[in-house]
Amino acid sequence: MPLLKTYDLFISHAWKYNEQYYKVVEMLDNAPLFNYRNYSVPKHDPLVNPNTDVGKRQLTGLLDKQVRPVNCVLIIAGMYVAHRYWLQTEIDLAQKYGKPIVGIKPWGQERVPLEVQNAADTIVGWNTESIVKAIRAYSI
């Protein structure tokens, strides 16, 4: 059997609303014949305050280092209105480095934020097979 490609992924998430992030990680961990490395950092350093100018610059720099080396960016397309700034920052970084964006529509959600609709190469449902298929199809 040939070796499987290992996909380097950044999975967008909000620190306060990270249960969907962990569910996506669980789905990817359990996907058959699928290998990946997770470049996301789901918990933040409490010394970095994202609500200050210095903290925003620090966090943006950290996000830049996480997005730059990946094959694909996954954005959980939840309606995180309070976190729109960071969602847009992650989209901007993905676009800056020419990274494909796969939007994932959470289970039971009917709407997807306009930012994600406009930036995503594809939007898939909350299904392991759909997510993995999109990663394989769009990754660089």
C-alpha positions in Angstrom: 0.0 0.0 0.0 1.4 3.4 -0.9 2.1 6.0 1.8 -0.7 8.4 2.5 -0.1 12.2 2.0 0.0 14.0 5.3 -2.0 17.3 5.1 -0.9 20.3 7.1 -4.0 22.1 8.3 -5.0 25.2 10.1 -8.4 24.9 11.7 -10.0 28.2 12.6 -11.6 28.5 16.0 -12.7 30.9 18.7 -11.2 30.3 22.1 -14.5 30.7 24.0 -16.4 28.6 21.5 -14.0 25.7 20.8 -16.3 22.7 21.2 -16.9 22.7 17.4 -13.1 22.9 16.8 -12.6 19.8 19.0 -15.4 18.0 17.2 -13.7 18.7 13.8 -10.4 17.5 15.2 -12.1 14.3 16.4 -13.7 13.7 13.0 -10.3 14.1 11.3 -8.5 11.9 13.8 -11.0 9.2 13.1 -11.2 9.6 9.3 -10.1 6.4 7.6 -6.9 6.5 5.5 -6.3 10.2 6.3 -3.2 11.7 7.9 -2.8 15.3 9.0 -0.9 17.7 11.2 -2.8 20.3 13.1 -1.1 23.8 13.0 -3.8 25.4 15.1 -3.4 26.4 18.7 -6.8 26.0 20.4 -5.8 27.6 23.7 -4.1 30.9 24.0 -1.3 32.3 26.1 -3.0 34.3 28.9 -0.2 36.8 28.7 -1.4 37.8 25.2 -4.5 40.0 25.5 -6.2 40.1 22.1 -8.2 43.2 23.2 -5.1 45.5 23.2 -3.2 46.8 20.2 0.0 45.0 21.4 -1.9 41.8 21.9 -3.6 42.0 18.5 -0.2 42.4 16.9 1.2 39.5 18.9 -1.7 37.2 18.1 -1.8 38.2 14.4 1.9 37.2 14.3 1.2 33.9 15.9 -1.6 33.2 13.5 0.7 34.1 10.6 3.2 31.5 11.7 0.4 28.9 12.0 -1.2 29.6 8.6 1.9 30.2 6.5 3.1 26.5 6.2 -0.2 24.7 5.8 -1.8 23.0 2.8 -5.3 24.1 3.6 -7.3 26.3 6.0 -10.5 25.0 7.5 -13.0 27.6 8.7 -15.9 26.4 10.9 -18.5 28.7 9.5 -20.3 29.4 12.8 -22.0 32.7 13.3 -19.3 34.2 15.6 -20.3 37.8 15.3 -18.3 38.7 18.4 -15.2 37.2 16.8 -15.5 38.6 13.3 -12.2 40.5 13.5 -10.3 37.3 14.1 -12.2 35.3 11.5 -11.4 38.0 8.9 -7.7 38.0 10.1 -7.5 34.3 9.5 -9.1 34.6 6.1 -6.8 37.5 5.2 -3.7 35.4 6.1 -4.9 32.4 4.1 -5.4 34.7 1.1 -2.1 36.4 1.6 -0.3 33.0 1.3 -2.6 31.6 -1.4 -4.0 28.9 0.9 -7.2 27.2 -0.1 -10.1 27.7 2.3 -12.6 25.0 3.1 -15.7 26.3 5.0 -17.4 23.9 7.2 -21.1 24.5 7.9 -21.8 23.4 11.5 -24.5 20.7 12.1 -28.0 22.2 12.0 -26.8 25.7 10.9 -28.6 27.2 7.9 -26.6 30.4 7.4 -22.9 30.9 6.7 -21.2 34.2 7.4 -20.8 36.3 4.3 -17.0 36.5 4.9 -16.8 32.8 4.7 -19.0 32.5 1.7 -16.9 35.0 -0.2 -13.5 33.6 0.8 -14.1 29.8 0.7 -13.0 27.7 -2.2 -15.8 25.3 -1.1 -18.3 25.0 1.7 -19.1 21.5 3.0 -21.5 20.0 5.5 -20.7 18.8 9.0 -19.6 15.4 7.8 -16.2 13.7 8.0 -16.3 12.3 4.5 -17.2 15.7 3.0 -14.5 17.5 5.0 -11.8 15.0 4.0 -12.8 15.0 0.4 -12.6 18.8 0.2 -9.2 18.8 1.9 -7.9 16.3 -0.6 -9.4 18.2 -3.6 -8.3 21.7 -2.6 -5.1 21.4 -0.7 -1.9 22.7 -2.2 
